[in-house]
Amino acid sequence: MRISTAPPAELAAALARLMDERSRRALAERTMRISAIYRAGGPTAQAILDEDDALAYALYRLPATYAASIHALGRLAERAPEFAPRRMLDLGAGLGTASLAAREVWPEMSENLLLDRSAPFLALARRLAGETLAKAEIVAGDLAAPPALGAAFDLVVASYALTEIAEDRLDAAVDAAWRLCAGALVLVEPGTPRDHARLMRMRARLVAAGARVSLPCPHSAPCPLQAPDWCHFSVRLARSRDHKLLKGADAPFEDEKFAYLVVTRDDAAVVPAPARLLARPDVLKHGLRIKLCAATGIEEVTVAKRDKQTFAPIKKKDWGDEVAAGEMSAGK
C-alpha cells in the first residue's frame, strides 16, 4: 500500500494563503529562531509564542512530520486492511498533522479529537483544518495528564509529541495514551538514538501493561539491536520553493529520519510481519545484502543475483518494508 507523503492539496493551499499575507523574510527569521530553540532541546512553550511562530513552524517542519506520520499510519493500514478506526485521538496534536494524515489513510473516519496545550498551535490548527477536519474537536490540555475525554478511541496517535515530555513524566504520558486506546496506539518520534531509547522504554512499559507490539517489530520481545545501532526509518519528501527558502536549502528534497511504534489491544487483530528491513538493501557485485529484524532476532541475508525468483522481489524493497518467510531463508 503506497500513500502519497505530500500534505493534502487543501492544507498546502491554506498554508500558501497564510504565507502570502506575511513577509517571507520575517517568517524565515522566525524559522531560524524556532529551529535553534528546538535543536537546543527547548520546549514548544518557549519556541512557539504566537500564531506567526506556529505558521513558521508549519512551513518549516509540517511537510516532514506529515510524511513520517502518514508513512507509519500507512504501514498499519497495510498490515491490517480490516482495521477501520472511526474515532481518533491526536495527542500533542500541534497543527493536527497526524489527524490529517489519518484522514487520508482512513477517509471514512467520523471523529477526530485534537489535544494540545499550545494555544498558538491550536489557533492555527483551527484555521488549517478546512473541510477535512471541519468537525474536529480541539481541546487544550496536557497529554501527560489529559482531561476527561469520554470513551476510549479506536486509534490514538502521538506524533513528534512525546519527545518533549520530561523523563519523570514520560511513564504517565504513556499510561494515559494506552488508557485512552481501545484499538491501536501509534507513536512517531524523531529518528535519533535518544528518541529510539525512549521509545524502547515506552515499548517495554506498554508490553508489561498487556499491549501487543504490531509494528514495526515482528515480535513483542525486547529489542535485539545493540548500541550504537538503533531502529529508525527514512521517508523522502519534495521541497517546495518556499520550503527551500525558509530552510535556506538548495536541494529539491529532504530525507526525514523517524522512529515509530504501533501497539494494539488483542481484539485489534494486527498480525506482525515475519520480518522487516532495517536498512535499504546493500548492492553487492553478485547480489544484495539485507539486514532484517525477524522473530528470531537480527539477521543478515545475502541474496544471490542468480537466484532470480528471490532476487527480483527483494531488489524492489525499501527501508522498512516487510519480508516474507520464504525470502528470509534465501542464501544466508
Secondary structure, DSSP 4 states (H G I P E B T S, - for coil): -----SPPHHHHHHHHHHHHTS-HHHHHHHHHHHHHHHHTT--HHHH--SHHHHHHHHHHHHHHHHHHHHHHHHHHHHH-TT---SEEEEET-TTTHHHHHHHHH-TT--EEEEEES-HHHHHHHHHH-TTTTTT-EEEE-BTTB-----S-EEEEEEES-GGGS-HHHHHHHHHHHHHTEEEEEEEEEESSHHHHHHHHHHHHHHHHTT-EEEES-SSSSPP---TT----EEEEEEPPHHHHHHHT---SEEEEEEEEEEEE-GGG--PPPSEEESSPPEEETTEEEEEEEETTEEEEEEEETT-HHHHHHHHT--TT-EE-HHHHTTT-
